[in-house]
């Protein structure tokens, strides 16, 4: 395949960025999107030009760091896949592909396609955990019976990899799907009940302080989420937040 790439280049968060045009040729349809980016960078290095900065780690759809906005879609075409799981057979020979970083106030661009997503870390630090007594009297993890329906729902919420696609695709740059998944994961389990009130209040407060927008109620976040996190979690988080105010 021969392709035209329109790639966002930005040296730092203090400088303005712009789209640069590159040509790549001989791309296999079996290549992943990141492998295609590797080929582009090898080409740029050979031409004594600066390669495109982009995040990646496991390349197995688990870590979520490969976040790119491709042709106006978070992680590109295809559903329930990350950028590293996207293959070039999804594109046509001669096609022009637009590649950009996440666009959100809370995710400032560091360089090129790399954004600072530490806002998610601070939201998690605010309450996305369970305090455990490690004095030697810890209870066995399997000692508390859990209803299978609740366990399945908790597991579904826990599959969130925190990539930020929900934020990038929301017109209000809302983090409601991410935060609600992390709240739901623990709210559904007995181990998470003890700190439920403080957890949801603190995480929602931190989410607002980071500058994320309000939920748009359009459902774009669920559609673009690589793990298919359900909007049910947002409803659950809203109920948890309401309960925390009256308990």
PyMOL commands that set and color helices and strands:
alter all, ss='L'
color gray80, all
select helices_A, chain A and resi 33-46+83-85+88-90+118-127+148-158+165-169+176-187+190-192+196-209+220-224+232-246
alter helices_A, ss='H'
color red, helices_A
select strands_A, chain A and resi 3-9+18-24+69-70+73-74+96-100+109-111+114-115
alter strands_A, ss='S'
color yellow, strands_A
deselect
rebuild
show_as cartoon
